[in-house]
Amino acid sequence: MRRRYLAVGLGIVFSMASLLVGQQEAGTIATLEFQKVKVGMANQYEAGRKQKAAWHKQQNDTSPLLVWEILSGENTGTYVVGRLGQHWTDMDKPAVPDESDRAEFAKVVANYVDSITTRYYEFLPKVSNPAGDKAIPKFAEVFTFHVKYGKSPDFRSAMDQICQATQKTKWPLNFEWYSLASGGRTGTFALVLPHKSWADFEDKPKVKPFRDMLKEAFGQGEADSIVNRINESVQEETSEIIQFRSDLSYLPSK
């Protein structure tokens, strides 16, 4: 879903809720740490992450610990480490005790990290169209929207109608919406588009453009209303490309 399909900048990010293989009744909370690596220490950091993944295997950790690397934007070179599909209550009884986890991190990774920012995101399944494929995509586009104070209801109503339109017209693109629950500016939403390869970033001429899809679903007047609602509610938008680092991640054996 490139910009020309969305017209107002609605891009998309990593297929999170559909990534968790074998989990039943997965939750909607994603716990993400944005780990900025010290200059010149990326190799040491990655070696430490591999040690950390091996340690989780030794602990028989039942929950995946996934790692992405940010490839574009002002956070280029930052790694995103997280657990997805959680319930808040899962954090009261982690598979690996927090104290042990922190101790191992301090031992093999912390010396190479400049800063850590923790954020909690909530997956919004009612306005998303996730891919049925549970494989973790190699790349993803992440578009973050900062909504003006008091305008979140307008933005959310536009999201609802966009999802209805994609279902009505059977628009083939997959996307997932997330809202920031804690760890940053309120009124923050993220839209995710997965990509299997760099070639998959190419525009898709056979896919109906975003505004044309809305027009087909609701007519020109309502399509314009949806687009205007988004334009009037969004204060700022940023975009990034991320790459899944399977070599640094921990995935429990099936």
Secondary structure per residue as TSV (DSSP state, phi and psi in degrees):
chain	resnum	aa	ss	phi	psi
A	1	M	-	360.0	84.4
A	2	R	-	-78.6	170.9
A	3	R	H	-57.7	-36.2
A	4	R	H	-67.9	-20.3
A	5	Y	H	-80.3	-25.6
A	6	L	H	-102.4	-20.7
A	7	A	S	64.8	-35.8
A	8	V	S	-110.0	14.1
A	9	G	-	92.4	19.3
A	10	L	-	-79.9	100.5
A	11	G	-	-100.3	-165.8
A	12	I	-	-148.7	156.2
A	13	V	-	-124.6	-169.0
A	14	F	-	-56.1	131.8
A	15	S	-	-65.3	82.7
A	16	M	-	-79.0	-58.1
A	17	A	T	-61.8	-28.4
A	18	S	T	-88.0	2.4
A	19	L	T	-83.4	-23.4
A	20	L	-	-81.3	109.5
A	21	V	T	-83.2	128.7
A	22	G	T	82.5	-1.1
A	23	Q	-	-85.7	135.9
A	24	Q	S	-97.9	139.5
A	25	E	S	50.3	51.2
A	26	A	-	-60.8	148.0
A	27	G	-	-80.2	-170.8
A	28	T	S	-114.7	3.2
A	29	I	E	-95.8	131.7
A	30	A	E	-112.0	122.2
A	31	T	E	-100.2	114.2
A	32	L	E	-124.0	133.0
A	33	E	E	-109.0	125.3
A	34	F	E	-96.3	105.5
A	35	Q	E	-104.4	109.0
A	36	K	E	-85.7	123.7
A	37	V	E	-87.5	144.5
A	38	K	-	-62.5	146.4
A	39	V	T	-57.9	128.4
A	40	G	T	82.6	4.9
A	41	M	-	-118.3	22.6
A	42	A	H	-62.9	-40.5
A	43	N	H	-64.0	-42.6
A	44	Q	H	-66.7	-39.8
A	45	Y	H	-61.1	-46.6
A	46	E	H	-65.6	-37.0
A	47	A	H	-62.5	-39.8
A	48	G	H	-66.2	-37.7
A	49	R	H	-65.7	-37.0
A	50	K	H	-65.1	-39.1
A	51	Q	H	-63.8	-39.4
A	52	K	H	-65.0	-40.8
A	53	A	H	-63.1	-41.6
A	54	A	H	-63.5	-36.3
A	55	W	H	-65.0	-41.5
A	56	H	H	-61.5	-36.8
A	57	K	H	-64.1	-41.5
A	58	Q	H	-63.1	-31.0
A	59	Q	T	-83.4	-0.9
A	60	N	T	56.6	40.3
A	61	D	-	-60.5	132.5
A	62	T	-	-95.1	-4.6
A	63	S	S	-114.1	130.6
A	64	P	-	-60.9	144.0
A	65	L	B	-120.7	107.2
A	66	L	E	-101.6	148.0
A	67	V	E	-130.1	130.4
A	68	W	E	-121.1	154.1
A	69	E	E	-115.0	131.4
A	70	I	E	-81.6	125.4
A	71	L	-	-103.1	-13.4
A	72	S	S	-144.8	162.2
A	73	G	S	90.8	-177.5
A	74	E	T	-68.9	-15.8
A	75	N	T	-100.3	18.9
A	76	T	T	-52.5	132.5
A	77	G	T	92.3	-9.1
A	78	T	-	-80.1	144.8
A	79	Y	E	-106.2	139.9
A	80	V	E	-109.5	119.4
A	81	V	E	-118.0	126.7
A	82	G	E	-161.2	165.5
A	83	R	E	-115.0	136.0
A	84	L	E	-118.7	166.7
A	85	G	E	63.3	34.5
A	86	Q	E	-96.2	157.4
A	87	H	-	-99.1	152.9
A	88	W	G	-56.8	-36.9
A	89	T	G	-66.3	-23.1
A	90	D	G	-61.2	-27.2
A	91	M	G	-76.5	-13.5
A	92	D	G	-79.8	-19.5
A	93	K	S	-139.7	64.2
A	94	P	-	-64.2	150.1
A	95	A	S	-63.0	-34.1
A	96	V	S	-114.6	125.8
A	97	P	-	-54.4	137.9
A	98	D	H	-57.2	-39.8
A	99	E	H	-61.5	-43.4
A	100	S	H	-67.6	-40.0
A	101	D	H	-61.0	-47.2
A	102	R	H	-63.4	-38.1
A	103	A	H	-64.9	-41.4
A	104	E	H	-69.5	-38.7
A	105	F	H	-60.1	-45.3
A	106	A	H	-62.1	-31.7
A	107	K	H	-75.4	-42.3
A	108	V	H	-115.4	-13.1
A	109	V	T	-125.2	-41.4
A	110	A	G	-55.6	-33.8
A	111	N	G	-63.4	-17.4
A	112	Y	G	-105.6	5.5
A	113	V	E	-106.3	129.7
A	114	D	E	-84.1	-41.5
A	115	S	E	-157.9	157.7
A	116	I	E	-132.3	133.0
A	117	T	E	-123.1	123.7
A	118	T	E	-100.8	132.5
A	119	R	E	-134.2	146.0
A	120	Y	E	-113.6	124.5
A	121	Y	E	-114.4	149.4
A	122	E	E	-113.6	124.4
A	123	F	E	-70.3	138.8
A	124	L	-	-112.2	85.2
A	125	P	G	-66.0	-28.0
A	126	K	G	-70.9	-18.8
A	127	V	G	-117.4	15.5
A	128	S	-	-112.7	161.7
A	129	N	B	-134.4	73.1
A	130	P	-	-69.5	155.8
A	131	A	-	-72.2	146.5
A	132	G	S	-74.3	-21.9
A	133	D	-	-70.5	123.6
A	134	K	-	-86.4	-2.9
A	135	A	S	-66.8	141.9
A	136	I	-	-76.8	122.9
A	137	P	-	-66.9	150.3
A	138	K	S	-66.5	-39.3
A	139	F	E	-129.7	167.1
A	140	A	E	-157.2	148.7
A	141	E	E	-96.8	135.0
A	142	V	E	-121.2	117.7
A	143	F	E	-112.3	123.4
A	144	T	E	-109.2	128.6
A	145	F	E	-112.9	126.3
A	146	H	E	-102.9	113.1
A	147	V	E	-91.3	142.3
A	148	K	-	-60.7	148.5
A	149	Y	T	-58.1	130.5
A	150	G	T	85.1	-4.4
A	151	K	-	-102.8	1.7
A	152	S	H	-58.6	-40.5
A	153	P	H	-59.8	-38.8
A	154	D	H	-65.0	-43.1
A	155	F	H	-64.7	-43.3
A	156	R	H	-65.1	-37.8
A	157	S	H	-66.2	-36.2
A	158	A	H	-65.4	-40.6
A	159	M	H	-59.3	-43.2
A	160	D	H	-58.9	-45.9
A	161	Q	H	-70.0	-35.7
A	162	I	H	-61.8	-44.2
A	163	C	H	-63.7	-42.3
A	164	Q	H	-59.6	-40.8
A	165	A	H	-65.2	-41.8
A	166	T	H	-64.8	-35.3
A	167	Q	H	-71.6	-41.0
A	168	K	H	-65.6	-39.9
A	169	T	H	-94.4	-3.7
A	170	K	T	57.3	43.6
A	171	W	-	-60.4	129.0
A	172	P	-	-81.1	-7.5
A	173	L	-	-80.0	141.3
A	174	N	-	-96.0	143.2
A	175	F	B	-156.3	156.9
A	176	E	E	-137.9	137.7
A	177	W	E	-106.2	143.0
A	178	Y	E	-135.3	146.8
A	179	S	E	-117.0	144.0
A	180	L	E	-75.6	119.6
A	181	A	E	-87.9	-34.5
A	182	S	E	-165.4	148.5
A	183	G	S	111.6	16.5
A	184	G	S	177.9	-159.4
A	185	R	-	-67.7	130.3
A	186	T	S	-67.4	156.4
A	187	G	S	74.4	30.0
A	188	T	E	-104.6	130.6
A	189	F	E	-128.8	144.9
A	190	A	E	-122.4	136.7
A	191	L	E	-118.3	133.0
A	192	V	E	-121.3	134.2
A	193	L	E	-125.9	115.2
A	194	P	E	-80.1	149.9
A	195	H	E	-136.0	134.4
A	196	K	S	-80.6	-21.7
A	197	S	S	-159.4	173.0
A	198	W	S	-64.5	-34.7
A	199	A	G	-61.6	-27.5
A	200	D	G	-71.4	-9.5
A	201	F	G	-77.9	-13.9
A	202	E	S	-60.4	147.5
A	203	D	-	-59.1	148.3
A	204	K	-	-111.4	92.9
A	205	P	T	-62.8	-20.6
A	206	K	T	-82.7	-9.3
A	207	V	S	-92.0	129.3
A	208	K	-	-62.1	131.8
A	209	P	-	-56.2	153.6
A	210	F	H	-53.5	-51.1
A	211	R	H	-68.1	-33.4
A	212	D	H	-67.2	-36.4
A	213	M	H	-63.7	-43.6
A	214	L	H	-63.1	-40.8
A	215	K	H	-62.9	-42.2
A	216	E	H	-62.1	-36.9
A	217	A	H	-77.2	-41.7
A	218	F	H	-125.8	-9.1
A	219	G	-	95.1	162.8
A	220	Q	H	-63.3	-43.4
A	221	G	H	-61.2	-47.5
A	222	E	H	-70.6	-34.8
A	223	A	H	-60.7	-44.1
A	224	D	H	-64.1	-37.3
A	225	S	H	-63.0	-41.7
A	226	I	H	-64.2	-47.0
A	227	V	H	-63.3	-42.9
A	228	N	H	-64.4	-37.2
A	229	R	H	-62.0	-40.7
A	230	I	H	-67.7	-47.8
A	231	N	H	-57.4	-38.5
A	232	E	H	-79.5	-19.7
A	233	S	H	-97.6	-22.9
A	234	V	E	-88.2	127.6
A	235	Q	E	-92.3	-37.0
A	236	E	E	-154.3	148.2
A	237	E	E	-136.5	137.5
A	238	T	E	-127.9	158.5
A	239	S	E	-136.0	149.5
A	240	E	E	-146.1	157.9
A	241	I	E	-113.5	134.4
A	242	I	E	-124.0	154.1
A	243	Q	E	-123.2	131.3
A	244	F	E	-73.8	130.2
A	245	R	-	-107.2	86.0
A	246	S	T	-63.8	-28.5
A	247	D	T	-69.9	-18.4
A	248	L	T	-105.9	-8.2
A	249	S	-	-91.2	162.1
A	250	Y	B	-114.9	120.5
A	251	L	-	-122.1	114.8
A	252	P	-	-57.0	146.4
A	253	S	-	-66.2	142.5
A	254	K	-	-72.6	360.0
